[in-house]
Amino acid sequence: MKYEAFQSIYDRAAQRHGGTLAVEQTLNRPFSAEALKQITDDRWLAAFSQKIFQSGINWQVVRNKWDGFEDVFFGFDIEKMLLIHDEMWEEKAKDTRIIRNLGKVMTIRENALMIHECQTKHGTFAAFIANWPTENIVALWTYLKQHGKRLGGNTGPYTLRTMGKDTFLLTKDVEGYLRQHKIITTGRNTQSALLAAQTAFNHWHNESGRSLSEISQCIAMGVN
């Protein structure tokens, strides 16, 4: 596979977004592994939950309600989530301080269980995430999809990006670029497509020294 040079991708982004200084000021950069390990696991559960509730709903509506979510779910403390019994979950799903959706509320319990399982094996969920190799980040996407609840599609990857883990995103623009250049030719979430995308991003990372996140953003800026 012959890939477009990253410099060409970057130059196109700069041309369409006001020059290199504007691009550099726009780019969101990932955290170091040590910084990621400092994030407490309740913040991971909160982040997953917020992204799940934002799916299909105006994001600002969820943000406006978020203090209520923090109160209702005890700051997303993992141990407390695991102690809540079924009837209490149903009651919490009716609380007017949150967006009342029982299906989404129940993902909090399921994702707390996923985080707890990682804690038993890795000490903290944050350490599990921080130590995951970015050269196979799509395998982490798959892990979140299989072991968590409603973390498939872009929900898991978006949460990783938001929390500072280096990852590319298969947004509409990035997917469109990869298809235009025949890098992916199958369904978006097939293993062959994910592997092909990962291989391409690894190539550009090795070529440029840029993070997967920066490369992904440059591709998207070059499309718009």
Buried (B, 14 or more C-beta within 10 A) or exposed (E): EEBBEBEEBBBBBBEEBEEEEBBEEEBEEBBEBEEBBEBBBBBBBBBBBBBBBBBEBEEEEBEEBBEBBBEBBBBBBBEEBEEBEEEEBEEBBEBEEBBEBEEBBBBBBBBBBBBBEBBEEBEBBBBBBBEBEBBBBBBBBBBBBEBBBBBBBBBBBBBBBEBBBBBBBBBEBBBBBBBEBEBBEEEBBEEEBBBBBBBBBBBBBEEBEBBBBBBBBBBBBBBE
